[in-house]
Every structure is written in C-alpha cells, then in structure tokens.
Amino acid sequence: MDEAKVYEAYHELPNGFEVQVMVLQDYPGGRPRRGLAPSIYRSRVWIGTAEEPDPLLHRSQEHPALQAAIDACYTMLLNSARQVISSPEALAALEGHIERYFQGAATH
C-alpha cells in the first residue's frame, strides 16, 4: 500500500505542549489506477510535550474523503485534549486554533 501526506499542521502551545495533525492518503493496491478501490484518508492526531519523546495522546481514524479527514483531526483534538493537557493556557490556545480552523473551513 502506498501513502502520501496530503495535509499537516503543527501547533506549539503554551507551557511546552505541542500538537500535530496530519492526513495521509492511502492507495490500496498501490498508486491509483482505473478500476482499483478509491483511496482512504487516515486522520492522525498527536499531542505531546517538548520534554517527552513519547506522545501523551495519539488518535487515528479512516475517512473516504479528504475534507472529512481534515475536519476529523480537529474534532478529535477538541474531544481528546482535555484528557491530557493540564494547562488552561494551552487548552485555550488549542481551542483558538480549532475555532479558527472551523471558521475558515465554513467560508470555503
């Protein structure tokens, strides 16, 4: 299976927290050709800190469409961040990034 990164965003948050979201496009059976199954988009979310090499949280989902996969990244962040981010400042900054993303997505 071949895959390609089609979306990525990285956010440094207050108090040493970091967030990365990305979408990979997988091509079952190799690169897309006529008659093969459509691609799958894999949403991935990572939350960590500058001090820890291992993530505090990692989530992944599959979606049939690119925009749904990107939206899912930010929804996963919104639903999961409070589980691992203890800093109110970092949470507020992350919620601001998520809000700006969805406001921008709504205007396109």
Disulfide bonds with the S-S distance in Angstrom:
none
